[in-house]
Amino acid sequence: MQLHLPHNIISPMETKSKRRRFREWFSADELHEESKKWTSELKFAQDEQKFLNNMVKDYTLDIIDSDMFKSVQPLVDALNRAEKEWNDLFKKVQLHENQLQIMVDEVNQEKMEEAYLDTHSDLGQEVEDYFEKYRDSKTRMFDVISNVIKRKKQKRLLT
């Protein structure tokens, strides 16, 4: 079976060669800073996740009363998946950060350094993909909870 890519899609081989050309610009300090940024963003996402979980718990009865349960359940499932992905991704970022020593130990280990840089690039893409899905689920959940709160206020005003 032969894979045909559209002209605007870069093949994995082209991506690796481009990645190798671009990564020469990164110093060990820059790699470390980027890894720290990922860690910080992931920790913040974990706090948001706890907040969202508490909101869903706090408004469960209102969600059920408003007949929005069917629309909320897939969002809860998506956020639960994001929480599981978070755990895996956070562990990968921590491990990656711990392996930075390869880049600064003043020992010429070209293959290991190449592998580290490949992993850094792949991990950066994985973090970006995670946040894209997570932000979408989070935004939709906030919209639903906002609607539930508005309905609850309207209901209170009418009684």
C-alpha positions as CSV (number, residue, x, y, z in Angstrom):
1,M,0.0,0.0,0.0
2,Q,1.4,3.4,-1.0
3,L,0.6,6.5,1.0
4,H,-0.1,9.6,-1.1
5,L,0.2,12.8,0.8
6,P,-1.4,16.0,-0.5
7,H,1.2,18.5,-1.7
8,N,0.8,20.7,1.4
9,I,1.5,17.9,3.8
10,I,5.0,17.3,4.9
11,S,6.1,13.7,5.1
12,P,7.6,12.3,8.3
13,M,11.1,12.1,6.7
14,E,10.8,15.8,5.6
15,T,9.7,16.7,9.1
16,K,12.7,15.0,10.7
17,S,15.1,16.7,8.4
18,K,13.5,20.1,9.0
19,R,13.4,19.4,12.7
20,R,17.1,18.7,12.7
21,R,17.9,21.9,10.9
22,F,15.8,24.1,13.2
23,R,16.8,22.5,16.5
24,E,20.4,23.6,16.2
25,W,19.2,27.0,17.3
26,F,18.2,25.7,20.7
27,S,20.7,25.9,23.6
28,A,20.4,23.7,26.6
29,D,19.1,26.7,28.5
30,E,16.3,27.2,25.9
31,L,15.4,23.5,26.0
32,H,15.3,23.7,29.8
33,E,13.1,26.8,29.8
34,E,10.7,25.3,27.3
35,S,10.4,22.1,29.4
36,K,9.8,24.3,32.5
37,K,7.1,26.2,30.6
38,W,5.4,22.9,29.7
39,T,5.5,21.8,33.3
40,S,4.0,25.1,34.5
41,E,1.2,25.0,31.9
42,L,0.4,21.4,32.8
43,K,0.3,22.1,36.5
44,F,-2.1,25.0,35.8
45,A,-4.2,22.7,33.6
46,Q,-4.4,20.3,36.5
47,D,-5.7,23.0,38.8
48,E,-8.3,24.0,36.2
49,Q,-9.2,20.3,35.9
50,K,-9.9,20.2,39.6
51,F,-12.0,23.4,39.4
52,L,-14.0,22.0,36.4
53,N,-14.6,18.7,38.2
54,N,-15.9,20.6,41.3
55,M,-18.2,22.8,39.1
56,V,-19.7,19.7,37.5
57,K,-20.2,18.1,40.9
58,D,-21.7,21.3,42.3
59,Y,-24.1,21.7,39.4
60,T,-25.0,18.1,38.7
61,L,-28.6,18.3,39.9
62,D,-29.1,21.5,38.0
63,I,-27.6,19.9,34.9
64,I,-30.0,17.0,35.2
65,D,-32.9,19.3,35.8
66,S,-32.1,21.4,32.8
67,D,-32.1,18.3,30.5
68,M,-28.5,19.1,29.5
69,F,-27.1,15.9,30.9
70,K,-26.9,14.3,27.5
71,S,-24.8,17.2,26.2
72,V,-22.7,17.3,29.4
73,Q,-21.8,13.7,29.6
74,P,-19.5,13.6,26.5
75,L,-17.7,16.7,27.8
76,V,-17.2,15.0,31.2
77,D,-15.8,12.0,29.4
78,A,-13.5,14.2,27.3
79,L,-12.3,16.0,30.4
80,N,-11.7,12.6,32.1
81,R,-9.6,11.5,29.1
82,A,-7.7,14.8,29.3
83,E,-7.0,14.1,32.9
84,K,-5.6,10.6,32.1
85,E,-3.6,12.1,29.2
86,W,-2.3,14.8,31.6
87,N,-0.9,12.2,33.9
88,D,1.0,10.5,31.1
89,L,2.2,13.7,29.5
90,F,3.3,15.2,32.8
91,K,5.4,12.1,33.5
92,K,7.0,12.3,30.0
93,V,7.8,16.0,30.5
94,Q,9.4,15.3,33.9
95,L,11.5,12.5,32.5
96,H,12.5,14.6,29.5
97,E,13.6,17.4,31.9
98,N,15.6,15.0,34.0
99,Q,17.4,13.8,30.8
100,L,18.6,17.3,29.9
101,Q,21.9,16.4,31.5
102,I,22.8,14.7,28.2
103,M,22.9,18.1,26.5
104,V,25.1,19.8,29.1
105,D,27.5,17.1,30.3
106,E,30.3,18.1,28.0
107,V,30.5,14.5,26.7
108,N,30.1,14.2,23.0
109,Q,27.2,11.7,22.6
110,E,25.9,12.8,19.3
111,K,23.3,10.0,18.9
112,M,21.9,10.5,22.4
113,E,21.8,14.2,21.9
114,E,20.1,13.7,18.5
115,A,17.5,11.4,20.2
116,Y,17.0,14.0,23.0
117,L,16.4,16.7,20.5
118,D,14.0,14.5,18.5
119,T,12.1,13.7,21.7
120,H,12.0,17.4,22.6
121,S,10.4,18.2,19.3
122,D,7.9,15.4,19.5
123,L,7.1,16.2,23.1
124,G,6.5,19.8,22.1
125,Q,4.0,18.7,19.5
126,E,2.3,16.4,22.0
127,V,2.0,19.2,24.5
128,E,0.5,21.5,21.9
129,D,-2.0,18.8,20.7
130,Y,-3.0,18.1,24.3
131,F,-3.7,21.7,25.0
132,E,-5.7,22.2,21.8
133,K,-8.1,19.3,22.8
134,Y,-8.1,20.3,26.4
135,R,-9.0,24.0,25.7
136,D,-11.8,23.0,23.4
137,S,-13.3,20.7,26.1
138,K,-12.8,23.2,28.8
139,T,-14.4,26.0,26.8
140,R,-17.4,23.9,26.0
141,M,-17.8,22.9,29.6
142,F,-17.7,26.5,30.8
143,D,-20.3,27.3,28.2
144,V,-22.6,24.6,29.5
145,I,-22.1,25.5,33.2
146,S,-22.7,29.1,32.4
147,N,-26.0,28.2,30.7
148,V,-27.0,26.1,33.7
149,I,-26.2,28.9,36.1
150,K,-28.2,31.4,34.0
151,R,-31.2,29.0,33.8
152,K,-31.0,28.5,37.6
153,K,-31.1,32.3,38.2
154,Q,-34.0,32.7,35.7
155,K,-35.9,29.9,37.5
156,R,-35.3,31.6,40.8
157,L,-36.5,34.9,39.5
158,L,-39.7,33.4,38.2
159,T,-40.6,31.7,41.5
